Structure formats: C-alpha cells, structure tokens
C-alpha cells in the first residue's frame, strides 16, 4: 500500500518490506532527483538507508541488487 499523505515521507508497505522515501521528492530542482531510501523488513530493527540521485545511472546501478 502506498501512503503519500505526508509529502516528506512517502511510504510503501507490503508484507515483506517497508520502503520510505525520506524527505519527499523535491519538484523545484528537476535537474536532479535526489532521494533517501529507507528499507526495512517488518518486525526487524535493521534499516538500510541509501541516498541516491535517480537521474544518475552510476548511482542506481550501485544499489544493492535486491533494491532494483
């Protein structure tokens, strides 16, 4: 389920993962699309965070293989 009620923390939850886009999406600077992804398994305290520019191929290719 996608929750966009908070523009600074988009949330997508499934039974296997919780994904957050922290800080939201900045639409006033469209030459870059920098986001911070937060991924967590439900009932786990470990959180993976990664800041990337989605327009930069090199950065998206460096994401852990399970994130793509």
CHARMM-style PDB file with segment names, atoms N, HN, CA, C and O in Angstrom:
ATOM      1  N   UNK     1       0.833  -1.159   0.000  1.00  0.00      PROA
ATOM      2  CA  UNK     1       0.000   0.000   0.000  1.00  0.00      PROA
ATOM      3  C   UNK     1       0.898   1.250   0.000  1.00  0.00      PROA
ATOM      4  O   UNK     1       1.832   1.347   0.796  1.00  0.00      PROA
ATOM      5  N   UNK     2       0.615   2.175  -0.874  1.00  0.00      PROA
ATOM      6  HN  UNK     2      -0.144   2.096  -1.520  1.00  0.00      PROA
ATOM      7  CA  UNK     2       1.360   3.424  -0.978  1.00  0.00      PROA
ATOM      8  C   UNK     2       0.648   4.507  -0.177  1.00  0.00      PROA
ATOM      9  O   UNK     2      -0.547   4.745  -0.354  1.00  0.00      PROA
ATOM     10  N   UNK     3       1.402   5.160   0.709  1.00  0.00      PROA
ATOM     11  HN  UNK     3       2.372   4.967   0.853  1.00  0.00      PROA
ATOM     12  CA  UNK     3       0.851   6.232   1.535  1.00  0.00      PROA
ATOM     13  C   UNK     3       1.598   7.513   1.200  1.00  0.00      PROA
ATOM     14  O   UNK     3       2.799   7.611   1.453  1.00  0.00      PROA
ATOM     15  N   UNK     4       0.902   8.503   0.631  1.00  0.00      PROA
ATOM     16  HN  UNK     4      -0.073   8.424   0.426  1.00  0.00      PROA
ATOM     17  CA  UNK     4       1.512   9.784   0.260  1.00  0.00      PROA
ATOM     18  C   UNK     4       0.926  10.947   1.065  1.00  0.00      PROA
ATOM     19  O   UNK     4       1.044  12.100   0.653  1.00  0.00      PROA
ATOM     20  N   UNK     5       0.303  10.661   2.194  1.00  0.00      PROA
ATOM     21  HN  UNK     5       0.206   9.723   2.529  1.00  0.00      PROA
ATOM     22  CA  UNK     5      -0.316  11.728   2.979  1.00  0.00      PROA
ATOM     23  C   UNK     5       0.719  12.684   3.572  1.00  0.00      PROA
ATOM     24  O   UNK     5       0.425  13.865   3.762  1.00  0.00      PROA
ATOM     25  N   UNK     6       1.915  12.198   3.865  1.00  0.00      PROA
ATOM     26  HN  UNK     6       2.154  11.239   3.711  1.00  0.00      PROA
ATOM     27  CA  UNK     6       2.994  13.057   4.360  1.00  0.00      PROA
ATOM     28  C   UNK     6       3.962  13.306   3.205  1.00  0.00      PROA
ATOM     29  O   UNK     6       4.671  12.380   2.811  1.00  0.00      PROA
ATOM     30  N   UNK     7       4.022  14.513   2.647  1.00  0.00      PROA
ATOM     31  HN  UNK     7       3.446  15.266   2.967  1.00  0.00      PROA
ATOM     32  CA  UNK     7       4.875  14.768   1.485  1.00  0.00      PROA
ATOM     33  C   UNK     7       6.370  14.675   1.790  1.00  0.00      PROA
ATOM     34  O   UNK     7       7.183  14.678   0.866  1.00  0.00      PROA
ATOM     35  N   UNK     8       6.746  14.594   3.065  1.00  0.00      PROA
ATOM     36  HN  UNK     8       6.085  14.592   3.816  1.00  0.00      PROA
ATOM     37  CA  UNK     8       8.152  14.456   3.434  1.00  0.00      PROA
ATOM     38  C   UNK     8       8.537  13.032   3.803  1.00  0.00      PROA
ATOM     39  O   UNK     8       9.674  12.777   4.202  1.00  0.00      PROA
ATOM     40  N   UNK     9       7.607  12.114   3.673  1.00  0.00      PROA
ATOM     41  HN  UNK     9       6.684  12.321   3.349  1.00  0.00      PROA
ATOM     42  CA  UNK     9       7.896  10.713   3.986  1.00  0.00      PROA
ATOM     43  C   UNK     9       6.883   9.819   3.275  1.00  0.00      PROA
ATOM     44  O   UNK     9       5.891   9.394   3.867  1.00  0.00      PROA
ATOM     45  N   UNK    10       7.146   9.538   1.993  1.00  0.00      PROA
ATOM     46  HN  UNK    10       7.952   9.883   1.512  1.00  0.00      PROA
ATOM     47  CA  UNK    10       6.290   8.604   1.265  1.00  0.00      PROA
ATOM     48  C   UNK    10       6.573   7.205   1.776  1.00  0.00      PROA
ATOM     49  O   UNK    10       7.727   6.847   2.012  1.00  0.00      PROA
ATOM     50  N   UNK    11       5.522   6.408   1.947  1.00  0.00      PROA
ATOM     51  HN  UNK    11       4.585   6.699   1.755  1.00  0.00      PROA
ATOM     52  CA  UNK    11       5.681   5.068   2.486  1.00  0.00      PROA
ATOM     53  C   UNK    11       5.018   4.054   1.574  1.00  0.00      PROA
ATOM     54  O   UNK    11       3.912   4.264   1.077  1.00  0.00      PROA
ATOM     55  N   UNK    12       5.724   2.944   1.366  1.00  0.00      PROA
ATOM     56  HN  UNK    12       6.623   2.773   1.769  1.00  0.00      PROA
ATOM     57  CA  UNK    12       5.157   1.829   0.618  1.00  0.00      PROA
ATOM     58  C   UNK    12       5.375   0.581   1.466  1.00  0.00      PROA
ATOM     59  O   UNK    12       6.511   0.232   1.786  1.00  0.00      PROA
ATOM     60  N   UNK    13       4.296  -0.081   1.824  1.00  0.00      PROA
ATOM     61  HN  UNK    13       3.373   0.203   1.564  1.00  0.00      PROA
ATOM     62  CA  UNK    13       4.384  -1.251   2.695  1.00  0.00      PROA
ATOM     63  C   UNK    13       3.789  -2.471   2.014  1.00  0.00      PROA
ATOM     64  O   UNK    13       2.721  -2.411   1.404  1.00  0.00      PROA
ATOM     65  N   UNK    14       4.511  -3.580   2.135  1.00  0.00      PROA
ATOM     66  HN  UNK    14       5.379  -3.628   2.631  1.00  0.00      PROA
ATOM     67  CA  UNK    14       3.998  -4.885   1.726  1.00  0.00      PROA
ATOM     68  C   UNK    14       4.170  -5.809   2.922  1.00  0.00      PROA
ATOM     69  O   UNK    14       4.630  -5.378   3.979  1.00  0.00      PROA
ATOM     70  N   UNK    15       3.810  -7.049   2.766  1.00  0.00      PROA
ATOM     71  HN  UNK    15       3.436  -7.399   1.907  1.00  0.00      PROA
ATOM     72  CA  UNK    15       4.000  -7.979   3.880  1.00  0.00      PROA
ATOM     73  C   UNK    15       5.473  -8.309   4.084  1.00  0.00      PROA
ATOM     74  O   UNK    15       5.844  -8.841   5.130  1.00  0.00      PROA
ATOM     75  N   UNK    16       6.327  -7.999   3.092  1.00  0.00      PROA
ATOM     76  HN  UNK    16       6.025  -7.567   2.242  1.00  0.00      PROA
ATOM     77  CA  UNK    16       7.742  -8.340   3.170  1.00  0.00      PROA
ATOM     78  C   UNK    16       8.662  -7.149   3.428  1.00  0.00      PROA
ATOM     79  O   UNK    16       9.742  -7.328   3.992  1.00  0.00      PROA
ATOM     80  N   UNK    17       8.263  -5.938   3.031  1.00  0.00      PROA
ATOM     81  HN  UNK    17       7.386  -5.793   2.573  1.00  0.00      PROA
ATOM     82  CA  UNK    17       9.129  -4.767   3.140  1.00  0.00      PROA
ATOM     83  C   UNK    17       8.357  -3.513   3.509  1.00  0.00      PROA
ATOM     84  O   UNK    17       7.169  -3.378   3.217  1.00  0.00      PROA
ATOM     85  N   UNK    18       9.073  -2.593   4.165  1.00  0.00      PROA
ATOM     86  HN  UNK    18      10.038  -2.703   4.403  1.00  0.00      PROA
ATOM     87  CA  UNK    18       8.597  -1.227   4.374  1.00  0.00      PROA
ATOM     88  C   UNK    18       9.606  -0.323   3.668  1.00  0.00      PROA
ATOM     89  O   UNK    18      10.793  -0.339   3.992  1.00  0.00      PROA
ATOM     90  N   UNK    19       9.135   0.454   2.716  1.00  0.00      PROA
ATOM     91  HN  UNK    19       8.170   0.466   2.452  1.00  0.00      PROA
ATOM     92  CA  UNK    19      10.014   1.340   1.962  1.00  0.00      PROA
ATOM     93  C   UNK    19       9.563   2.774   2.198  1.00  0.00      PROA
ATOM     94  O   UNK    19       8.380   3.093   2.076  1.00  0.00      PROA
ATOM     95  N   UNK    20      10.521   3.636   2.538  1.00  0.00      PROA
ATOM     96  HN  UNK    20      11.482   3.377   2.637  1.00  0.00      PROA
ATOM     97  CA  UNK    20      10.233   5.047   2.778  1.00  0.00      PROA
ATOM     98  C   UNK    20      11.106   5.885   1.856  1.00  0.00      PROA
ATOM     99  O   UNK    20      12.281   5.575   1.659  1.00  0.00      PROA
ATOM    100  N   UNK    21      10.538   6.941   1.292  1.00  0.00      PROA
ATOM    101  HN  UNK    21       9.584   7.192   1.452  1.00  0.00      PROA
ATOM    102  CA  UNK    21      11.322   7.968   0.611  1.00  0.00      PROA
ATOM    103  C   UNK    21      11.358   9.142   1.577  1.00  0.00      PROA
ATOM    104  O   UNK    21      10.406   9.915   1.686  1.00  0.00      PROA
ATOM    105  N   UNK    22      12.485   9.252   2.276  1.00  0.00      PROA
ATOM    106  HN  UNK    22      13.259   8.624   2.188  1.00  0.00      PROA
ATOM    107  CA  UNK    22      12.625  10.256   3.329  1.00  0.00      PROA
ATOM    108  C   UNK    22      12.872  11.626   2.726  1.00  0.00      PROA
ATOM    109  O   UNK    22      13.666  11.762   1.795  1.00  0.00      PROA
ATOM    110  N   UNK    23      12.218  12.614   3.234  1.00  0.00      PROA
ATOM    111  HN  UNK    23      11.574  12.504   3.991  1.00  0.00      PROA
ATOM    112  CA  UNK    23      12.380  13.977   2.742  1.00  0.00      PROA
ATOM    113  C   UNK    23      11.520  14.294   1.542  1.00  0.00      PROA
ATOM    114  O   UNK    23      11.513  15.433   1.075  1.00  0.00      PROA
ATOM    115  N   UNK    24      10.797  13.319   1.031  1.00  0.00      PROA
ATOM    116  HN  UNK    24      10.803  12.394   1.410  1.00  0.00      PROA
ATOM    117  CA  UNK    24       9.920  13.539  -0.114  1.00  0.00      PROA
ATOM    118  C   UNK    24      10.679  13.738  -1.413  1.00  0.00      PROA
ATOM    119  O   UNK    24      11.876  13.464  -1.497  1.00  0.00      PROA
ATOM    120  N   UNK    25       9.977  14.215  -2.414  1.00  0.00      PROA
ATOM    121  HN  UNK    25       9.005  14.438  -2.346  1.00  0.00      PROA
ATOM    122  CA  UNK    25      10.546  14.487  -3.734  1.00  0.00      PROA
ATOM    123  C   UNK    25      10.546  15.982  -3.958  1.00  0.00      PROA
ATOM    124  O   UNK    25       9.501  16.624  -3.858  1.00  0.00      PROA
ATOM    125  N   UNK    26      11.694  16.542  -4.257  1.00  0.00      PROA
ATOM    126  HN  UNK    26      12.544  16.020  -4.338  1.00  0.00      PROA
ATOM    127  CA  UNK    26      11.810  17.989  -4.493  1.00  0.00      PROA
ATOM    128  C   UNK    26      11.505  18.282  -5.961  1.00  0.00      PROA
ATOM    129  O   UNK    26      12.317  17.985  -6.837  1.00  0.00      PROA
ATOM    130  N   UNK    27      10.356  18.853  -6.223  1.00  0.00      PROA
ATOM    131  HN  UNK    27       9.696  19.094  -5.511  1.00  0.00      PROA
ATOM    132  CA  UNK    27       9.957  19.130  -7.604  1.00  0.00      PROA
ATOM    133  C   UNK    27      10.463  20.474  -8.110  1.00  0.00      PROA
ATOM    134  O   UNK    27      10.286  20.793  -9.285  1.00  0.00      PROA
ATOM    135  N   UNK    28      11.092  21.269  -7.241  1.00  0.00      PROA
ATOM    136  HN  UNK    28      11.235  21.009  -6.286  1.00  0.00      PROA
ATOM    137  CA  UNK    28      11.609  22.563  -7.679  1.00  0.00      PROA
ATOM    138  C   UNK    28      13.028  22.456  -8.247  1.00  0.00      PROA
ATOM    139  O   UNK    28      13.534  23.429  -8.807  1.00  0.00      PROA
ATOM    140  N   UNK    29      13.676  21.304  -8.117  1.00  0.00      PROA
ATOM    141  HN  UNK    29      13.266  20.513  -7.662  1.00  0.00      PROA
ATOM    142  CA  UNK    29      15.012  21.075  -8.660  1.00  0.00      PROA
ATOM    143  C   UNK    29      14.980  19.812  -9.510  1.00  0.00      PROA
ATOM    144  O   UNK    29      15.477  18.766  -9.093  1.00  0.00      PROA
ATOM    145  N   UNK    30      14.402  19.908 -10.690  1.00  0.00      PROA
ATOM    146  HN  UNK    30      13.999  20.758 -11.028  1.00  0.00      PROA
ATOM    147  CA  UNK    30      14.220  18.721 -11.510  1.00  0.00      PROA
ATOM    148  C   UNK    30      15.463  18.307 -12.291  1.00  0.00      PROA
ATOM    149  O   UNK    30      15.434  17.295 -12.992  1.00  0.00      PROA
ATOM    150  N   UNK    31      16.572  19.077 -12.186  1.00  0.00      PROA
ATOM    151  HN  UNK    31      16.596  19.899 -11.617  1.00  0.00      PROA
ATOM    152  CA  UNK    31      17.802  18.638 -12.844  1.00  0.00      PROA
ATOM    153  C   UNK    31      18.436  17.466 -12.086  1.00  0.00      PROA
ATOM    154  O   UNK    31      19.272  16.750 -12.636  1.00  0.00      PROA
ATOM    155  N   UNK    32      18.042  17.276 -10.843  1.00  0.00      PROA
ATOM    156  HN  UNK    32      17.363  17.858 -10.396  1.00  0.00      PROA
ATOM    157  CA  UNK    32      18.434  16.096 -10.075  1.00  0.00      PROA
ATOM    158  C   UNK    32      17.193  15.546  -9.393  1.00  0.00      PROA
ATOM    159  O   UNK    32      16.218  16.266  -9.174  1.00  0.00      PROA
ATOM    160  N   UNK    33      17.237  14.303  -9.073  1.00  0.00      PROA
ATOM    161  HN  UNK    33      18.028  13.718  -9.251  1.00  0.00      PROA
ATOM    162  CA  UNK    33      16.136  13.686  -8.328  1.00  0.00      PROA
ATOM    163  C   UNK    33      16.755  12.892  -7.180  1.00  0.00      PROA
ATOM    164  O   UNK    33      16.734  11.661  -7.158  1.00  0.00      PROA
ATOM    165  N   UNK    34      17.314  13.655  -6.218  1.00  0.00      PROA
ATOM    166  HN  UNK    34      17.331  14.655  -6.237  1.00  0.00      PROA
ATOM    167  CA  UNK    34      17.967  13.044  -5.055  1.00  0.00      PROA
ATOM    168  C   UNK    34      16.915  12.607  -4.049  1.00  0.00      PROA
ATOM    169  O   UNK    34      16.020  13.368  -3.683  1.00  0.00      PROA
ATOM    170  N   UNK    35      17.046  11.373  -3.617  1.00  0.00      PROA
ATOM    171  HN  UNK    35      17.773  10.755  -3.915  1.00  0.00      PROA
ATOM    172  CA  UNK    35      16.151  10.840  -2.602  1.00  0.00      PROA
ATOM    173  C   UNK    35      16.959  10.026  -1.604  1.00  0.00      PROA
ATOM    174  O   UNK    35      18.081   9.605  -1.888  1.00  0.00      PROA
ATOM    175  N   UNK    36      16.385   9.814  -0.454  1.00  0.00      PROA
ATOM    176  HN  UNK    36      15.474  10.156  -0.223  1.00  0.00      PROA
ATOM    177  CA  UNK    36      16.948   8.887   0.522  1.00  0.00      PROA
ATOM    178  C   UNK    36      15.940   7.764   0.694  1.00  0.00      PROA
ATOM    179  O   UNK    36      14.810   7.987   1.129  1.00  0.00      PROA
ATOM    180  N   UNK    37      16.366   6.550   0.345  1.00  0.00      PROA
ATOM    181  HN  UNK    37      17.284   6.370  -0.009  1.00  0.00      PROA
ATOM    182  CA  UNK    37      15.522   5.375   0.504  1.00  0.00      PROA
ATOM    183  C   UNK    37      15.813   4.733   1.843  1.00  0.00      PROA
ATOM    184  O   UNK    37      16.968   4.632   2.258  1.00  0.00      PROA
ATOM    185  N   UNK    38      14.781   4.309   2.505  1.00  0.00      PROA
ATOM    186  HN  UNK    38      13.843   4.391   2.168  1.00  0.00      PROA
ATOM    187  CA  UNK    38      14.894   3.553   3.745  1.00  0.00      PROA
ATOM    188  C   UNK    38      14.101   2.270   3.541  1.00  0.00      PROA
ATOM    189  O   UNK    38      12.912   2.305   3.227  1.00  0.00      PROA
ATOM    190  N   UNK    39      14.774   1.138   3.722  1.00  0.00      PROA
ATOM    191  HN  UNK    39      15.740   1.109   3.977  1.00  0.00      PROA
ATOM    192  CA  UNK    39      14.123  -0.155   3.511  1.00  0.00      PROA
ATOM    193  C   UNK    39      14.300  -1.001   4.767  1.00  0.00      PROA
ATOM    194  O   UNK    39      15.391  -1.097   5.330  1.00  0.00      PROA
ATOM    195  N   UNK    40      13.190  -1.611   5.187  1.00  0.00      PROA
ATOM    196  HN  UNK    40      12.304  -1.533   4.729  1.00  0.00      PROA
ATOM    197  CA  UNK    40      13.209  -2.396   6.412  1.00  0.00      PROA
ATOM    198  C   UNK    40      12.259  -3.577   6.261  1.00  0.00      PROA
ATOM    199  O   UNK    40      11.193  -3.457   5.657  1.00  0.00      PROA
ATOM    200  N   UNK    41      12.655  -4.715   6.815  1.00  0.00      PROA
ATOM    201  HN  UNK    41      13.521  -4.812   7.306  1.00  0.00      PROA
ATOM    202  CA  UNK    41      11.740  -5.847   6.899  1.00  0.00      PROA
ATOM    203  C   UNK    41      10.838  -5.635   8.104  1.00  0.00      PROA
ATOM    204  O   UNK    41      11.301  -5.161   9.141  1.00  0.00      PROA
ATOM    205  N   UNK    42       9.556  -5.978   7.987  1.00  0.00      PROA
ATOM    206  HN  UNK    42       9.180  -6.363   7.144  1.00  0.00      PROA
ATOM    207  CA  UNK    42       8.668  -5.847   9.150  1.00  0.00      PROA
ATOM    208  C   UNK    42       9.209  -6.645  10.341  1.00  0.00      PROA
ATOM    209  O   UNK    42       9.770  -7.727  10.162  1.00  0.00      PROA
ATOM    210  N   UNK    43       9.043  -6.124  11.524  1.00  0.00      PROA
ATOM    211  HN  UNK    43       8.588  -5.246  11.669  1.00  0.00      PROA
ATOM    212  CA  UNK    43       9.475  -6.734  12.780  1.00  0.00      PROA
ATOM    213  C   UNK    43      10.998  -6.864  12.881  1.00  0.00      PROA
ATOM    214  O   UNK    43      11.503  -7.680  13.652  1.00  0.00      PROA
ATOM    215  N   UNK    44      11.728  -6.061  12.104  1.00  0.00      PROA
ATOM    216  HN  UNK    44      11.318  -5.398  11.477  1.00  0.00      PROA
ATOM    217  CA  UNK    44      13.185  -6.048  12.173  1.00  0.00      PROA
ATOM    218  C   UNK    44      13.642  -4.663  12.607  1.00  0.00      PROA
ATOM    219  O   UNK    44      13.005  -3.660  12.284  1.00  0.00      PROA
ATOM    220  N   UNK    45      14.733  -4.615  13.330  1.00  0.00      PROA
ATOM    221  HN  UNK    45      15.250  -5.430  13.592  1.00  0.00      PROA
ATOM    222  CA  UNK    45      15.276  -3.331  13.764  1.00  0.00      PROA
ATOM    223  C   UNK    45      16.328  -2.814  12.788  1.00  0.00      PROA
ATOM    224  O   UNK    45      16.724  -1.651  12.874  1.00  0.00      PROA
ATOM    225  N   UNK    46      16.784  -3.651  11.868  1.00  0.00      PROA
ATOM    226  HN  UNK    46      16.462  -4.595  11.799  1.00  0.00      PROA
ATOM    227  CA  UNK    46      17.781  -3.238  10.882  1.00  0.00      PROA
ATOM    228  C   UNK    46      17.116  -2.445   9.771  1.00  0.00      PROA
ATOM    229  O   UNK    46      16.114  -2.871   9.197  1.00  0.00      PROA
ATOM    230  N   UNK    47      17.692  -1.279   9.475  1.00  0.00      PROA
ATOM    231  HN  UNK    47      18.507  -0.933   9.941  1.00  0.00      PROA
ATOM    232  CA  UNK    47      17.176  -0.411   8.420  1.00  0.00      PROA
ATOM    233  C   UNK    47      18.313  -0.101   7.462  1.00  0.00      PROA
ATOM    234  O   UNK    47      19.395   0.306   7.886  1.00  0.00      PROA
ATOM    235  N   UNK    48      18.073  -0.293   6.173  1.00  0.00      PROA
ATOM    236  HN  UNK    48      17.194  -0.624   5.828  1.00  0.00      PROA
ATOM    237  CA  UNK    48      19.047   0.089   5.145  1.00  0.00      PROA
ATOM    238  C   UNK    48      18.657   1.458   4.616  1.00  0.00      PROA
ATOM    239  O   UNK    48      17.513   1.669   4.215  1.00  0.00      PROA
ATOM    240  N   UNK    49      19.605   2.388   4.612  1.00  0.00      PROA
ATOM    241  HN  UNK    49      20.535   2.217   4.938  1.00  0.00      PROA
ATOM    242  CA  UNK    49      19.350   3.727   4.066  1.00  0.00      PROA
ATOM    243  C   UNK    49      20.382   3.997   2.983  1.00  0.00      PROA
ATOM    244  O   UNK    49      21.555   3.650   3.114  1.00  0.00      PROA
ATOM    245  N   UNK    50      19.915   4.626   1.912  1.00  0.00      PROA
ATOM    246  HN  UNK    50      18.961   4.908   1.806  1.00  0.00      PROA
ATOM    247  CA  UNK    50      20.817   4.929   0.809  1.00  0.00      PROA
ATOM    248  C   UNK    50      20.339   6.200   0.123  1.00  0.00      PROA
ATOM    249  O   UNK    50      19.187   6.276  -0.304  1.00  0.00      PROA
ATOM    250  N   UNK    51      21.211   7.200   0.011  1.00  0.00      PROA
ATOM    251  HN  UNK    51      22.148   7.138   0.357  1.00  0.00      PROA
ATOM    252  CA  UNK    51      20.887   8.433  -0.707  1.00  0.00      PROA
ATOM    253  C   UNK    51      21.367   8.302  -2.140  1.00  0.00      PROA
ATOM    254  O   UNK    51      22.529   7.976  -2.385  1.00  0.00      PROA
ATOM    255  N   UNK    52      20.476   8.555  -3.084  1.00  0.00      PROA
ATOM    256  HN  UNK    52      19.532   8.820  -2.885  1.00  0.00      PROA
ATOM    257  CA  UNK    52      20.830   8.411  -4.496  1.00  0.00      PROA
ATOM    258  C   UNK    52      20.174   9.513  -5.318  1.00  0.00      PROA
ATOM    259  O   UNK    52      19.191  10.130  -4.908  1.00  0.00      PROA
ATOM    260  N   UNK    53      20.750   9.735  -6.487  1.00  0.00      PROA
ATOM    261  HN  UNK    53      21.549   9.234  -6.821  1.00  0.00      PROA
ATOM    262  CA  UNK    53      20.150  10.603  -7.498  1.00  0.00      PROA
ATOM    263  C   UNK    53      19.602   9.673  -8.572  1.00  0.00      PROA
ATOM    264  O   UNK    53      20.370   9.022  -9.280  1.00  0.00      PROA
ATOM    265  N   UNK    54      18.298   9.606  -8.696  1.00  0.00      PROA
ATOM    266  HN  UNK    54      17.674  10.134  -8.121  1.00  0.00      PROA
ATOM    267  CA  UNK    54      17.679   8.661  -9.628  1.00  0.00      PROA
ATOM    268  C   UNK    54      17.994   8.967 -11.083  1.00  0.00      PROA
ATOM    269  O   UNK    54      17.812   8.107 -11.945  1.00  0.00      PROA
ATOM    270  N   UNK    55      18.472  10.197 -11.379  1.00  0.00      PROA
ATOM    271  HN  UNK    55      18.621  10.896 -10.678  1.00  0.00      PROA
ATOM    272  CA  UNK    55      18.870  10.536 -12.742  1.00  0.00      PROA
ATOM    273  C   UNK    55      20.276  10.058 -13.071  1.00  0.00      PROA
ATOM    274  O   UNK    55      20.680  10.094 -14.233  1.00  0.00      PROA
ATOM    275  N   UNK    56      21.031   9.611 -12.067  1.00  0.00      PROA
ATOM    276  HN  UNK    56      20.703   9.583 -11.123  1.00  0.00      PROA
ATOM    277  CA  UNK    56      22.411   9.204 -12.251  1.00  0.00      PROA
ATOM    278  C   UNK    56      22.476   7.683 -12.377  1.00  0.00      PROA
ATOM    279  O   UNK    56      22.259   6.968 -11.399  1.00  0.00      PROA
ATOM    280  N   UNK    57      22.777   7.188 -13.581  1.00  0.00      PROA
ATOM    281  HN  UNK    57      22.954   7.769 -14.375  1.00  0.00      PROA
ATOM    282  CA  UNK    57      22.829   5.743 -13.817  1.00  0.00      PROA
ATOM    283  C   UNK    57      23.828   5.045 -12.907  1.00  0.00      PROA
ATOM    284  O   UNK    57      23.558   3.952 -12.408  1.00  0.00      PROA
ATOM    285  N   UNK    58      24.991   5.676 -12.687  1.00  0.00      PROA
ATOM    286  HN  UNK    58      25.210   6.563 -13.092  1.00  0.00      PROA
ATOM    287  CA  UNK    58      26.017   5.042 -11.850  1.00  0.00      PROA
ATOM    288  C   UNK    58      25.519   4.807 -10.438  1.00  0.00      PROA
ATOM    289  O   UNK    58      25.813   3.770  -9.844  1.00  0.00      PROA
ATOM    290  N   UNK    59      24.781   5.738  -9.898  1.00  0.00      PROA
ATOM    291  HN  UNK    59      24.542   6.581 -10.380  1.00  0.00      PROA
ATOM    292  CA  UNK    59      24.290   5.583  -8.529  1.00  0.00      PROA
ATOM    293  C   UNK    59      23.207   4.520  -8.434  1.00  0.00      PROA
ATOM    294  O   UNK    59      23.191   3.745  -7.478  1.00  0.00      PROA
ATOM    295  N   UNK    60      22.312   4.469  -9.394  1.00  0.00      PROA
ATOM    296  HN  UNK    60      22.325   5.099 -10.170  1.00  0.00      PROA
ATOM    297  CA  UNK    60      21.248   3.459  -9.324  1.00  0.00      PROA
ATOM    298  C   UNK    60      21.806   2.064  -9.558  1.00  0.00      PROA
ATOM    299  O   UNK    60      21.280   1.092  -9.017  1.00  0.00      PROA
ATOM    300  N   UNK    61      22.862   1.950 -10.356  1.00  0.00      PROA
ATOM    301  HN  UNK    61      23.290   2.740 -10.796  1.00  0.00      PROA
ATOM    302  CA  UNK    61      23.480   0.643 -10.581  1.00  0.00      PROA
ATOM    303  C   UNK    61      24.208   0.140  -9.347  1.00  0.00      PROA
ATOM    304  O   UNK    61      24.396  -1.067  -9.195  1.00  0.00      PROA
ATOM    305  N   UNK    62      24.622   1.042  -8.460  1.00  0.00      PROA
ATOM    306  HN  UNK    62      24.469   2.023  -8.583  1.00  0.00      PROA
ATOM    307  CA  UNK    62      25.335   0.650  -7.246  1.00  0.00      PROA
ATOM    308  C   UNK    62      24.407   0.251  -6.112  1.00  0.00      PROA
ATOM    309  O   UNK    62      24.875  -0.205  -5.069  1.00  0.00      PROA
ATOM    310  N   UNK    63      23.108   0.413  -6.291  1.00  0.00      PROA
ATOM    311  HN  UNK    63      22.728   0.784  -7.139  1.00  0.00      PROA
ATOM    312  CA  UNK    63      22.176  -0.030  -5.269  1.00  0.00      PROA
ATOM    313  C   UNK    63      22.339  -1.535  -5.080  1.00  0.00      PROA
ATOM    314  O   UNK    63      22.648  -2.244  -6.038  1.00  0.00      PROA
ATOM    315  N   UNK    64      22.136  -2.032  -3.865  1.00  0.00      PROA
ATOM    316  HN  UNK    64      21.885  -1.456  -3.087  1.00  0.00      PROA
ATOM    317  CA  UNK    64      22.175  -3.492  -3.692  1.00  0.00      PROA
ATOM    318  C   UNK    64      21.206  -4.155  -4.652  1.00  0.00      PROA
ATOM    319  O   UNK    64      20.129  -3.624  -4.923  1.00  0.00      PROA
ATOM    320  N   UNK    65      21.589  -5.318  -5.167  1.00  0.00      PROA
ATOM    321  HN  UNK    65      22.463  -5.750  -4.947  1.00  0.00      PROA
ATOM    322  CA  UNK    65      20.804  -5.972  -6.223  1.00  0.00      PROA
ATOM    323  C   UNK    65      19.363  -6.216  -5.830  1.00  0.00      PROA
ATOM    324  O   UNK    65      18.492  -6.231  -6.700  1.00  0.00      PROA
ATOM    325  N   UNK    66      19.080  -6.408  -4.559  1.00  0.00      PROA
ATOM    326  HN  UNK    66      19.787  -6.396  -3.852  1.00  0.00      PROA
ATOM    327  CA  UNK    66      17.702  -6.622  -4.119  1.00  0.00      PROA
ATOM    328  C   UNK    66      16.838  -5.374  -4.183  1.00  0.00      PROA
ATOM    329  O   UNK    66      15.616  -5.471  -4.073  1.00  0.00      PROA
ATOM    330  N   UNK    67      17.451  -4.187  -4.361  1.00  0.00      PROA
ATOM    331  HN  UNK    67      18.444  -4.109  -4.450  1.00  0.00      PROA
ATOM    332  CA  UNK    67      16.709  -2.936  -4.378  1.00  0.00      PROA
ATOM    333  C   UNK    67      16.224  -2.587  -5.773  1.00  0.00      PROA
ATOM    334  O   UNK    67      15.305  -1.781  -5.911  1.00  0.00      PROA
ATOM    335  N   UNK    68      16.812  -3.168  -6.815  1.00  0.00      PROA
ATOM    336  HN  UNK    68      17.559  -3.824  -6.703  1.00  0.00      PROA
ATOM    337  CA  UNK    68      16.450  -2.792  -8.186  1.00  0.00      PROA
ATOM    338  C   UNK    68      15.338  -3.666  -8.698  1.00  0.00      PROA
ATOM    339  OT1 UNK    68      14.895  -3.501  -9.835  1.00  0.00      PROA
TER     340      UNK     68
END
